[in-house]
Amino acid sequence: MSAQGATGDGATGEAGTAPFTKTEMMIVAAARELAGQRVCFVGVGLPNIAVNLAKRTVAPELELVYEAGVFGARPARLPLSIGDPTIVTGATAVTSMFELFAFYLQRGLIDVGFLGAAQIDRFGNINTTVIGDYARPRTRLPGSGGACEIAINARQVFVIMRQTARSFVERIDFRTSPGNLGGAEHAERIRREGGSLGRGPTVVVTDLGVWHFDATGEMRLDAVHPGVAVDDIGETVGWEPKVADDLRTTPPPSAEELRLIREELDPGAIYTG
Amino acid sequence: MDAGGSVPGKVTSMRDAVAELVRDGDTVAIEGFTHLISFAAGHEIIRQRKRDLTLCRLTPDLIYDQMVAGGVARKLVFSWLGNPGVGGLNAIRRRVEAASVAATGGPALELEEYSHFGMVARYTAGAANLPFFPLRSYFATDLPTANPLIRPIRSPYGDETVYAVPPLRPDVTIVHAQRADAAGNTQVWGLLGCQKEAAFAADRVIVVVEELVAEEVVRADPNRTIIPGLIVDAVVVEPWGAHPSYVQGAYDRDNRFYLDWDPVSRDEEATQGWLRDWVYALDGRAAYAEKLGEARLNALRPSAAPSGVVDYGAYG
């Protein structure tokens, strides 16, 4: 593995010419996955900055859709919440939330739904509701928001999250948003019965690497970020992970990608600090 | 205040509107998705020490964190429980998470949770007088187990199964808006959220506005009217009434407030201190705006970006 690259947030890597953080690498890797996509449903937090970066780099034609009721947003600054006024000014359309969820999402017009997660399992099932027992939770998380219906109705789902032993778990405590359930066959049947137009999760981008899903519906590590040793991946995953035979190393962020993040998208380092 | 007709003279004070229209035990919806959240109404409800409310909102946001801390709520009906862009809602979490509930010995706050589309569909069913609303969500999730009111139903026209949610009919819906006339005809631009649905679903409606305008202003642009005076009980004129949320074209979201609330709300004593200083000690929104100070408020004003003008045409 490359000895270069990001070794921790706050610590900087030295790939290419510019040092970068693990979070910056994660955002850049996620943005690159959006190349060629047309209509993207943007989630709160990290998805927000990744999608806005993609729009400025690999996917200038990307239509940004916000659950707050905006199609074709042209945010002039990084939206701090997904209801920021900057997503309204200059947008193609502002809709009621009913229209957005019913006509845009449920109608099948969304190519990519971008979600975050507190816990994920090997089949891409997501928990954002509770840690512990539902009725007496150890930690109460935000809940679904629009994630549950995005996971079901978007044509495909991208996940962006930090990868740790606490987040990549054998069993999630609560299934908020369905992934490939108990495997591809099971998921396919349930999606068919539910009239779902989507095919579920296709990419998971973390601060350590990039995962895609194989024919059985399980995620497989296809790339590690610069400076990440594949031997170190095991301790951040709560199951025996599948690793691609031709495991790649993610190309480090370009100077332009870093400039966009630091100067235009997140100058206050709110997401990347 | 007669909900039966579009009669003028619905303009009243926040104190009177809340005293008359919000009752102990009510189901209350203060809607507005990030945009146009009536913090002014929420604070007045705290100040009048209403009790046992069921509070409904897609995103409880800081306003319900403050109201729960103020002791007005028995139950929350919601779909996303967080401080947007910052973290958790700590006062609410203290009344939900096992360790802190056990430590205080108090009853846990009751939760009834949906997804965003589920909540929007509930208001829509309430507004349209339907017994339920169907949606393609919840398949193979734990949400219908956590909330048995989310139920699978078979299509009467085929083999498909979809999920149904029940209508939500608040006793009172409160919305903030850019402007209304004295009869309560209310106009909004920017994010529309589900205020229209929540208002039509409710038994009583309070509209809070930045600006009271003449009827002719409304009639000059009828496409922008989301709520007719027909269903409005009270109009309250309260500039800055949505702070620290925002009003498109008038003021920006005060993100510093959302960040500052996190450490305050992590500590119960600090939270109660904040309520004393910013709610109980003040007699209304004008005093609140004065306490915030002109410099802070002025920094939130955006520069202009007016829409083009459309021509409705004069006929006859």
Interface residues (C-beta under 8 A of the other chain):
Chain A: V44 G45 E67 A68 G69 V70 L80 S81 I82 G83 D84 P85 V88 T89 G90 V94 T95 S96 M97 F98 F101 A102 L105 Q106 T129 G132 D133 Y134 R136 P137 R138 T139 R140 L141 P142 G143 S144 G145 G146 A147 C148 E149 I152 N153 F174 R175 T176 S177 P178 L181 A187 I190 R191 E193 G194 G195 S196 I270
Chain B: F33 T34 H35 L58 T59 F78 S79 W80 L81 G82 P84 G85 G88 I92 R93 V96 E97 A98 A99 V101 E113 Y114 S115 H116 F117 V120 A121 T124 L135 R136 S137 Y138 F139 A140 T141 D142 L143 A146 E160 T161 V162 W189 G190 L191 L192 G193 C194 K196 E197 Y246 Q248 D252 R253 N255 Y258 P302 A305
